[in-house]
Amino acid sequence: MAPTLTDVAKRANVALSTASRAFSDPGRLGPHTLRKVLSVAQELGYEPPVARTAEPPAAGDAATVAVVVPDIANPVFGAFVKAAQGERWHRRQTVVLADTDLNPDREREVIAHMREQADGLIVCSPRLDAEEVLGICGRTPAVLVNRETSGADCVIADAAHGMRQAVEYLAALGHRRIAYVQGMQRSWSNAHRVELIRTETERAGLALELLGWQSETVAGGTASAASVMASGASAVITHNDLVAFGVISGARALGLGVPEDLSVIGVDDIPFAEVSQPSLTSIAVPMARAGALSVEMLGQVLGGERQTPRTLRLPTQLIVRGSTGPAADTSRRGAAADRAMKGVS
């Protein structure tokens, strides 16, 4: 197998982005670091990809923008892509879409392919670390969504305000033990939300049951329902709305009602949240706004209007609906927890 840029970075003991700059922008590296990376590359027989010969489009010229998302079947990413498509009409840009199926290996391949086909990249909620994403992008301008780095423009859907509202709301309803169902292990958004809910439950004096990583789907939520009940929590916040729908379905299978026996809060506020039964209380995440802004920011870079990277943080908001209510009598939940423990033992 031919050596990769990752192999070079590891052997040279430098960040992947540093190794990438040795070939794409060597002037940004110190002489010693540059010599070390190039020496290792020669030793391993690494051949950098052929650079694009076309110059970046001038301001006002048509450009092709690649939008990379982890799961187009999730409505929140559909809203992101739709907004990005709408914004491109104002900038005469063509938007092409790639779905990585929540797979880090596929994400690497997709980004590496798209950087040769597009003038700019928008990578939404990547599973890879920000520095690795930028290393793969090379000289192709990129905007990262829900990944934070100083090396590129970033758009962050900041869950801080919405999570604080959610925890305070549950505390006001009398809940004293809250569960959180995580998303996937490599999700930056999940790690961000875990940190926030730990802070907010501690601030509110509530007990937190942090449950394991799950597929960010309805099936993942259904699989976690038994663990939610076994935790003894009277309320649960899930990584996203799809997981919340699965938890509600699983709770019903255990003989519980929502919100009579268990309060459920999702994250994203997808359109189905309003029409589900019961309607889902959710933390609204402005992903449509993020889609439009990411295209706008990339357009500014492609047009030469701006070079210094910046980070935009978009606030979130709790939307209260029918899936949350006062903390329930513990007897029914206790019986359900016993059934859940038998189911997972």
Disulfide bonds with the S-S distance in Angstrom:
none
